[in-house]
Structures are given as C-alpha cells and as structure tokens.
Amino acid sequence: MVPSLADEECEACTSEDEPLTEAEYAGYLTEIDDDVWEVVNDHHLEGVYPFENFRDALEFTYEIGELAEKEWHHPDIHLQWGEVRVEMWTHKIDGLHKTDFVMAARMDRIHEAYAPD
C-alpha cells in the first residue's frame, strides 16, 4: 500500500531551501482535496472547508490548531458560520514547501469527520 501524503513527516526546511515551483508542487496537488484547496500566485495554499454549523467549524478549527502546534507549522485560520478558510505557506522561504501539502492532506483527513452530507 502506498502511503498517502497525510502519512508523511512534516519536514522542516532551512532558509537555504527554495519555494516549490509549479512543476514541483503539481504532484502534491493531486493528493489534497481539489474542492477545498488551490494554490494562489504560486505562493500559498488557500482552502475553504464547508460545515453545517458553527460548532463543527469551531471544533475543526481547534483540531487543526492542535495539529499546527504539534508540527510547529501554523496556518492563518479564518472561522465563520458554515466555513473555515485556511491560508498556508512556509514563512521561512516565503513560499510553498512539501510540508504545506502534508499539512493540507492532514487537514483534509480531519475534515472527513465534519463534512456536510
């Protein structure tokens, strides 16, 4: 069985690493929910998760906050009734790194428990 992106390690980058190019991140895009995520300006990921109520959106926000603390990779999170919007990039390199896609895949996995019918 091939491991999914969500099962991979979040690897810290160094300031010498370069942001991923479109050709480099294209494969990772196929492993995250394309109904949720998009790459904006080849710089960051932006995702919008739908929810049936505020409580579920709040609980999801808490869970991805705990994930961010565990991995020390912190997205911008915007909570409102019916949705959570997430923006993510690797600040150290001011662009996308594989870890951003690993985190997105893990958030997708968390959202499965909350996804509206």
C-alpha positions as CSV (number, residue, x, y, z in Angstrom):
1,M,0.0,0.0,0.0
2,V,1.3,3.4,-1.0
3,P,1.3,5.8,2.0
4,S,-0.8,9.0,1.5
5,L,0.7,12.4,1.7
6,A,-1.1,12.8,5.1
7,D,1.0,10.0,6.5
8,E,4.3,11.6,5.6
9,E,6.5,13.5,8.0
10,C,6.4,17.3,8.2
11,E,10.0,18.1,7.4
12,A,11.4,21.4,8.5
13,C,13.0,23.4,5.8
14,T,16.0,25.7,6.0
15,S,16.4,29.3,4.8
16,E,18.5,27.9,2.0
17,D,15.6,25.9,0.6
18,E,13.8,27.4,-2.4
19,P,10.0,27.5,-2.6
20,L,8.5,24.8,-4.8
21,T,7.9,25.6,-8.4
22,E,4.6,24.8,-10.1
23,A,6.2,21.7,-11.7
24,E,7.4,20.6,-8.3
25,Y,4.1,21.0,-6.4
26,A,1.8,19.7,-9.2
27,G,2.1,16.2,-7.9
28,Y,1.2,17.2,-4.4
29,L,-2.0,18.9,-5.6
30,T,-3.3,15.6,-6.8
31,E,-3.1,14.3,-3.2
32,I,-5.2,17.1,-1.5
33,D,-8.9,17.8,-1.8
34,D,-9.3,19.9,-5.0
35,D,-12.7,21.0,-3.9
36,V,-11.1,22.7,-0.9
37,W,-7.6,23.8,-1.9
38,E,-6.0,26.0,-4.5
39,V,-2.5,27.5,-5.0
40,V,-2.6,31.3,-5.1
41,N,0.0,33.2,-7.0
42,D,2.4,30.2,-6.8
43,H,2.9,31.4,-3.2
44,H,0.4,29.9,-0.8
45,L,-2.3,27.4,-0.4
46,E,-5.8,28.6,0.3
47,G,-8.6,26.2,1.3
48,V,-12.2,26.7,2.3
49,Y,-13.9,23.9,4.3
50,P,-17.7,23.8,4.5
51,F,-19.6,23.0,7.7
52,E,-23.3,22.5,8.6
53,N,-23.0,24.7,11.7
54,F,-20.7,26.9,13.7
55,R,-20.0,24.3,16.4
56,D,-18.4,21.9,13.9
57,A,-16.4,24.7,12.3
58,L,-15.1,25.7,15.7
59,E,-14.2,22.1,16.7
60,F,-12.4,21.7,13.4
61,T,-10.5,24.9,13.9
62,Y,-9.4,23.7,17.3
63,E,-8.2,20.3,15.9
64,I,-6.2,22.0,13.1
65,G,-4.8,24.4,15.7
66,E,-3.6,21.4,17.7
67,L,-2.0,19.9,14.6
68,A,-0.3,23.2,13.9
69,E,1.2,23.3,17.4
70,K,2.3,19.7,17.2
71,E,4.1,20.2,13.9
72,W,5.1,23.8,14.6
73,H,3.7,24.8,11.2
74,H,1.0,27.5,11.7
75,P,-1.6,28.5,9.1
76,D,-3.8,31.5,9.0
77,I,-7.2,30.3,10.1
78,H,-10.5,32.3,9.5
79,L,-13.5,30.9,11.2
80,Q,-17.1,31.9,10.4
81,W,-20.5,30.3,10.4
82,G,-20.5,27.5,7.9
83,E,-16.9,27.5,6.8
84,V,-13.3,27.7,7.8
85,R,-10.8,29.3,5.5
86,V,-7.1,28.3,5.8
87,E,-4.1,30.0,4.2
88,M,-0.8,28.3,4.4
89,W,2.8,28.7,3.2
90,T,6.2,28.3,4.7
91,H,7.2,31.7,6.1
92,K,10.9,30.8,6.3
93,I,11.1,30.6,2.5
94,D,8.1,32.9,1.7
95,G,6.5,30.2,-0.5
96,L,5.4,26.6,-0.7
97,H,7.2,23.7,0.7
98,K,6.2,20.0,0.7
99,T,5.2,20.4,4.4
100,D,2.4,22.8,3.4
101,F,0.9,20.0,1.3
102,V,1.4,17.4,4.0
103,M,-0.5,19.7,6.4
104,A,-3.3,20.3,3.9
105,A,-3.7,16.5,3.5
106,R,-3.9,16.0,7.2
107,M,-6.5,18.8,7.5
108,D,-8.5,17.0,4.7
109,R,-8.4,13.9,6.8
110,I,-9.6,15.7,9.9
111,H,-12.4,17.3,7.9
112,E,-13.8,13.9,6.9
113,A,-15.5,13.6,10.3
114,Y,-17.2,17.0,9.8
115,A,-18.0,17.1,6.1
116,P,-21.6,18.1,5.4
117,D,-23.8,15.4,3.9
